[in-house]
Amino acid sequence: MVHAFIMVKTGAGESEQLLAPIRELETVSEAHIVAGAYDIIAEVKADAVYEVLKTASSRVQGLQGVTDTKTYISLDE
């Protein structure tokens, strides 16, 4: 099992409307609006690194209003 976090930047005022679609993604176990350099953090659990990357690059970045993402893969269990 691969455990990762996707940090999401959104356009101004778009965080709240993007939270639900991100939470609905199959590999996303949790997502929260946060303060700081990014607007949303999504926790991802997948069977393979490829699935994490697909979630970040295709699914999250494909949502209108997402301007940038950064993915961190956990190295511990």
C-alpha positions in Angstrom: 0.0 0.0 0.0 1.3 3.5 -0.9 0.4 6.3 1.4 0.8 9.9 0.0 -0.3 13.5 0.4 -1.2 15.8 -2.4 -1.0 19.5 -1.8 -3.4 21.5 -4.0 -3.3 25.2 -4.9 -6.6 26.6 -6.2 -7.8 29.7 -7.8 -9.0 32.5 -5.5 -12.1 31.5 -3.7 -12.3 28.0 -5.3 -11.2 25.8 -2.4 -14.6 25.2 -0.9 -16.1 24.1 -4.2 -13.2 21.8 -5.1 -13.1 20.0 -1.7 -16.1 17.7 -2.4 -14.9 16.6 -5.9 -11.4 15.8 -4.5 -12.9 13.9 -1.5 -15.0 11.8 -4.0 -11.9 10.5 -5.8 -11.5 6.7 -5.3 -8.0 6.8 -3.8 -8.5 9.9 -1.6 -9.2 8.8 2.0 -9.3 12.4 3.4 -9.1 16.0 2.2 -9.1 19.2 4.1 -8.9 23.0 3.4 -5.7 24.2 5.1 -3.9 27.5 5.7 -0.5 28.1 4.2 1.2 27.9 0.8 -1.4 25.4 -0.5 -5.2 25.4 -0.1 -6.2 21.8 0.2 -4.3 18.7 1.4 -5.5 15.3 0.2 -4.5 12.0 1.8 -4.2 9.2 -0.8 -4.0 5.5 -0.3 -3.3 3.3 -3.3 -1.9 -0.1 -4.2 0.9 1.3 -6.4 2.8 4.6 -6.9 1.4 4.8 -10.4 -2.1 5.2 -8.9 -1.0 8.0 -6.7 0.6 9.8 -9.6 -2.5 9.2 -11.8 -4.6 10.7 -9.0 -2.5 13.8 -8.8 -1.7 14.4 -12.5 -4.9 13.3 -14.2 -7.7 13.5 -11.6 -6.8 16.4 -9.3 -5.0 18.5 -11.8 -7.8 17.9 -14.2 -10.4 19.7 -12.0 -11.2 23.2 -13.1 -9.9 25.7 -10.6 -6.8 23.7 -9.6 -3.7 25.7 -10.4 -0.9 23.6 -8.9 -0.2 20.4 -7.0 2.7 18.9 -5.1 2.8 15.2 -4.1 4.6 13.7 -1.1 4.9 10.0 -0.8 5.2 8.7 2.7 8.3 6.5 3.3 7.0 4.9 6.5 4.1 2.6 7.0 
